């Protein structure tokens, strides 16, 4: 039995996910990772919303009053359900790599990662259209009872692959020999991985579950983590990782790893020019300093500038500027210990106290006040 009330609450959550995902998408012109997440979250929420509206319509059709509980015709290992969610899982699993290595996840690599999934979808669609026989599986026990049937074996294989392929992508960031890491994981990364595990668990339960409860909870398993991740992306351009260390603090091996990103000599020269300009003129101390200002100052266009940012491990302009402001704050805090946190904050170009404290704590693992106290004790 399925609760219509729970379905209605899920429908409202889908709307929240759609709105927050749309906001991220609309305000992400400077960060491709953020824009990609906004598109993914919006599309997923829209699919869930349409799906639940369809179920509400089916439950209300031909009755004067919608009952509180209804029977749902469960079809385990449904090919269409596997096809519907498989692209979401595959793209969802690529965000840790893209966040830890901005610029590495090119369109070619994304396509290569999706080739196995495309093959799965092609097999599923061809089988559905041309096989001519489809076994309805109404319980988990029915899967074992019908393993001798070809369509059940094919669907089970597709289901296993749809779980394994995205899950394996999560292991890649830890294989640094294959994918050298430019940034470091933040607390948001662990939240993200937990959300992925929760959503994948819901998917497995829905495919193999034996009651209407898995149907009720699957939508929550998907939309609630999505809303949580939307909040993370609303607060940060790249919430899954912390900005890279300054080049002077990198080891030789790490510097060599950075060079593995495909980049032209023009971008390399522009990167050095940008670094020298920021260090010599500190334009980021102006709170009004914008993307257009930096493009004018170094004489380039936005497309090339974004390549420079990704080469240096940054997700976008704001990510880069805030990183420079933080480094400047730390330099000035060591040189001018008589100044307060508030004075140093404004001197560095930050304008929002709450945003500054949150950003500082996420990177330094302590508050600005604690950082200043430690400097006083060392000095």
C-alpha positions in Angstrom: 0.0 0.0 0.0 1.2 3.5 -0.8 0.3 6.7 1.2 -1.1 9.4 -0.9 -0.2 12.0 1.8 3.5 11.0 1.6 3.3 11.3 -2.2 1.8 14.8 -1.9 4.6 15.9 0.5 7.1 14.4 -2.0 5.5 16.5 -4.7 6.0 19.7 -2.7 9.7 18.7 -2.1 10.1 18.2 -5.8 9.0 21.8 -6.4 11.5 23.0 -3.8 14.2 21.0 -5.6 13.2 22.4 -8.9 13.2 26.0 -7.7 16.6 25.8 -5.9 18.1 23.9 -8.8 16.8 26.6 -11.2 18.3 29.4 -9.0 21.7 27.6 -9.1 21.5 27.2 -12.9 20.5 30.9 -13.4 23.3 32.3 -11.2 26.2 30.1 -12.4 27.6 32.0 -15.3 31.1 32.0 -13.8 31.3 28.3 -12.8 30.7 25.4 -15.2 30.6 22.9 -12.3 27.9 24.9 -10.6 26.0 25.3 -13.8 26.2 21.5 -14.5 24.9 20.8 -11.1 22.0 23.3 -11.5 21.0 21.6 -14.8 21.2 18.1 -13.3 19.2 19.1 -10.2 16.6 20.9 -12.2 16.2 18.1 -14.6 15.9 15.4 -11.9 13.4 17.5 -9.9 11.3 18.1 -13.0 11.2 14.4 -13.8 10.3 13.5 -10.2 7.6 16.2 -10.2 6.1 15.0 -13.5 6.2 11.4 -12.3 4.4 12.2 -9.1 1.8 14.4 -10.8 1.1 11.4 -13.1 0.6 9.1 -10.1 -1.7 11.6 -8.4 -3.7 11.8 -11.6 -4.0 8.0 -11.8 -5.1 7.8 -8.1 -7.8 10.4 -8.6 -9.1 9.2 -11.9 -12.7 7.8 -11.7 -13.1 8.5 -7.9 -14.9 11.3 -6.1 -12.3 11.5 -3.3 -8.7 10.4 -3.4 -8.1 7.6 -0.8 -5.4 7.9 1.8 -3.8 4.6 0.8 -3.8 2.9 -2.7 -2.3 -0.1 -4.3 0.6 0.5 -6.7 1.4 -2.1 -9.4 5.0 -2.7 -8.6 7.2 -3.9 -11.5 10.7 -4.9 -10.2 13.7 -4.6 -12.5 11.7 -2.4 -14.8 13.7 -1.6 -17.9 12.1 1.8 -18.3 12.9 2.7 -14.7 16.5 1.7 -15.1 16.8 3.8 -18.3 15.2 6.8 -16.6 17.7 7.0 -13.7 20.9 5.6 -15.2 22.1 8.8 -16.8 21.4 10.7 -13.6 23.6 8.3 -11.6 26.4 8.4 -14.1 26.5 12.2 -14.3 26.0 12.4 -10.5 29.1 10.2 -9.9 31.4 12.5 -12.0 31.0 15.6 -9.8 33.7 14.5 -7.3 36.2 14.2 -10.1 35.2 17.5 -11.7 35.3 19.3 -8.3 38.7 18.0 -7.3 40.2 18.5 -10.7 38.7 21.5 -12.5 39.6 21.4 -16.2 40.4 17.7 -16.2 36.9 16.6 -16.9 36.7 17.7 -20.5 33.7 16.9 -22.8 35.7 14.1 -24.4 36.3 12.4 -21.0 32.7 12.9 -20.0 31.6 11.2 -23.3 34.1 8.3 -22.7 32.6 7.8 -19.2 29.1 7.7 -20.6 29.8 5.3 -23.4 29.1 2.2 -21.2 25.8 3.8 -20.1 24.8 4.6 -23.6 25.4 1.0 -24.6 23.2 -0.1 -21.7 20.4 2.2 -22.7 20.7 1.0 -26.4 20.5 -2.7 -25.3 17.6 -2.0 -23.0 15.6 -0.1 -25.6 16.3 -2.6 -28.4 15.3 -5.5 -26.1 12.1 -3.7 -25.0 11.1 -3.0 -28.6 12.2 -6.2 -30.4 12.0 -9.0 -27.8 8.3 -9.3 -27.8 8.1 -10.8 -24.3 8.2 -9.1 -20.9 7.8 -10.9 -17.6 6.0 -8.9 -14.9 7.9 -9.2 -11.6 5.6 -8.3 -8.7 7.9 -9.4 -5.9 11.5 -10.1 -5.1 10.8 -13.8 -5.0 9.5 -13.6 -8.5 13.0 -12.6 -9.8 14.5 -15.9 -8.6 11.5 -17.9 -9.8 11.9 -16.5 -13.4 15.7 -16.5 -13.8 15.3 -19.1 -16.5 13.6 -16.5 -18.7 15.8 -14.5 -21.0 14.2 -11.1 -20.4 14.6 -11.4 -16.6 18.3 -12.3 -17.0 18.9 -9.3 -19.3 17.1 -7.0 -17.0 19.1 -8.3 -14.0 22.4 -7.8 -15.8 21.4 -4.2 -16.8 20.4 -3.5 -13.2 23.8 -4.7 -11.8 25.7 -2.7 -14.4 23.6 0.4 -13.7 24.7 0.2 -10.0 28.3 -0.8 -10.5 29.4 1.7 -13.2 28.5 5.0 -11.3 29.8 3.5 -8.1 33.2 2.8 -9.6 33.5 6.4 -10.6 33.6 7.3 -6.9 36.8 5.4 -6.5 38.6 7.3 -9.2 39.4 10.4 -7.2 41.4 8.2 -4.8 43.5 6.8 -7.6 45.9 9.8 -7.7 48.2 8.0 -10.2 45.4 8.1 -12.7 43.8 11.4 -11.7 46.2 13.7 -9.9 44.3 15.8 -7.5 44.6 19.6 -7.6 42.2 20.5 -4.8 41.5 18.8 -1.5 38.2 17.3 -0.3 35.9 19.4 1.9 33.3 18.3 4.3 30.8 18.8 1.5 32.4 16.0 -0.4 31.6 13.5 2.3 28.0 14.8 2.4 27.9 14.4 -1.4 29.1 10.8 -1.2 26.7 10.0 1.6 23.8 11.4 -0.5 25.0 9.3 -3.5 24.9 6.2 -1.3 21.5 7.1 0.0 20.1 7.6 -3.5 21.7 4.5 -4.8 20.3 2.5 -1.8 16.8 3.8 -2.6 17.2 2.8 -6.2 18.3 -0.7 -5.3 15.5 -1.0 -2.8 12.9 0.1 -5.3 14.2 -2.4 -7.9 14.3 -5.3 -5.5 11.8 -4.3 -2.8 8.6 -6.2 -2.1 6.2 -3.6 -0.7 4.7 -0.2 -1.4 7.0 1.3 1.3 10.0 1.3 -1.1 7.8 3.2 -3.6 6.9 5.8 -1.0 10.4 6.3 0.3 12.4 6.2 -3.0 11.2 9.7 -4.0 12.4 11.0 -0.6 15.7 9.2 -0.9 16.3 11.1 -4.2 14.8 14.6 -3.7 15.9 15.3 0.0 19.6 14.7 -0.7 19.2 16.7 -3.9 17.8 19.7 -2.0 20.6 19.3 0.6 23.2 19.4 -2.2 21.4 22.4 -3.8 21.9 24.3 -0.5 25.6 23.5 -0.6 25.9 24.8 -4.2 23.9 27.9 -3.3 26.5 28.7 -0.6 29.6 27.9 -2.6 30.7 27.7 -6.2 32.5 24.4 -5.6 31.3 23.0 -2.3 32.8 19.6 -2.7 36.5 20.7 -2.4 38.7 23.4 -1.0 40.7 25.8 -3.1 44.2 24.6 -4.1 47.3 25.5 -2.2 49.3 28.4 -3.4 51.9 27.3 -6.0 54.8 28.1 -3.6 53.4 25.5 -1.2 53.1 22.7 -3.7 55.6 19.9 -4.0 57.4 19.2 -7.3 55.3 16.1 -7.8 52.1 18.1 -7.4 53.3 20.8 -9.8 54.1 18.1 -12.4 50.6 16.6 -11.9 49.0 20.0 -12.7 50.9 20.1 -16.0 49.0 17.0 -17.1 46.0 19.1 -17.8 45.8 19.8 -21.6 46.7 23.5 -21.9 48.0 25.7 -24.7 51.2 27.9 -24.4 48.9 31.0 -24.5 47.0 29.8 -21.4 50.3 29.1 -19.6 51.6 32.6 -20.4 48.3 34.2 -19.4 48.4 32.2 -16.1 51.8 33.6 -15.2 50.6 37.1 -16.2 47.5 36.8 -14.1 49.5 35.6 -11.1 52.0 38.5 -11.4 49.2 41.0 -11.8 47.3 39.8 -8.7 50.5 39.8 -6.6 51.7 43.2 -7.8 48.5 45.2 -7.8 46.2 43.3 -5.4 43.0 44.5 -7.3 40.9 42.0 -5.4 41.0 44.3 -2.3 38.4 46.4 -4.1 35.0 44.8 -3.2 33.6 45.9 -6.5 36.3 44.2 -8.6 34.5 42.2 -11.2 35.1 39.7 -13.9 35.0 42.4 -16.6 37.6 44.4 -14.7 40.1 41.5 -14.7 39.5 40.8 -18.4 40.3 44.4 -19.2 43.3 44.5 -16.9 45.1 41.5 -18.4 43.7 41.9 -21.9 41.9 38.7 -22.6 38.4 37.2 -23.1 36.2 35.3 -20.7 36.7 31.9 -22.5 40.5 32.0 -22.2 40.4 33.4 -18.7 38.2 30.5 -17.6 40.7 28.1 -19.0 43.4 29.8 -16.9 41.2 29.4 -13.8 40.6 25.7 -14.4 44.3 25.1 -15.1 45.1 26.6 -11.7 42.4 24.5 -10.0 39.6 27.1 -9.6 35.9 26.7 -10.5 35.2 30.3 -11.4 36.0 33.9 -10.9 34.5 34.2 -7.4 36.3 31.1 -6.2 39.6 32.6 -7.5 39.0 36.1 -6.1 38.0 34.8 -2.6 41.1 32.6 -2.5 43.3 35.6 -3.2 41.5 37.7 -0.6 42.0 35.0 2.0 45.7 34.7 1.3 46.0 38.5 1.5 44.1 38.5 4.8 46.6 36.0 6.2 49.6 38.0 5.0 48.3 41.2 6.5 47.3 39.5 9.7 50.9 38.4 10.2 52.3 41.8 9.3 49.8 44.1 11.0 48.9 42.4 14.2 47.4 45.5 15.7 44.4 45.4 13.3 41.2 43.7 14.2 39.6 40.9 12.2 36.9 43.3 10.9 39.5 45.8 9.7 41.6 43.1 8.0 38.5 41.6 6.4 37.4 44.9 4.8 41.0 45.6 3.8 41.2 42.3 1.9 38.0 43.0 -0.1 35.4 40.9 1.8 32.1 42.7 2.5 29.9 40.1 4.3 31.1 39.1 7.8 29.0 35.9 7.9 30.3 34.7 4.4 33.8 35.6 5.3 33.7 33.6 8.6 32.1 30.6 6.9 34.6 30.6 4.1 37.6 31.1 6.4 36.5 28.3 8.7 35.9 25.9 5.9 39.5 26.3 4.7 41.5 27.0 7.8 39.5 24.7 10.2 39.3 27.6 12.7 37.6 31.0 13.0 39.5 34.2 12.0 39.6 35.2 15.7 41.3 31.9 16.7 43.7 32.4 13.8 44.6 35.9 15.0 45.0 34.6 18.6 47.4 32.0 17.4 49.5 34.6 15.5 49.7 36.7 18.7 50.9 33.7 20.7 53.5 32.8 18.0 54.7 36.4 17.8 
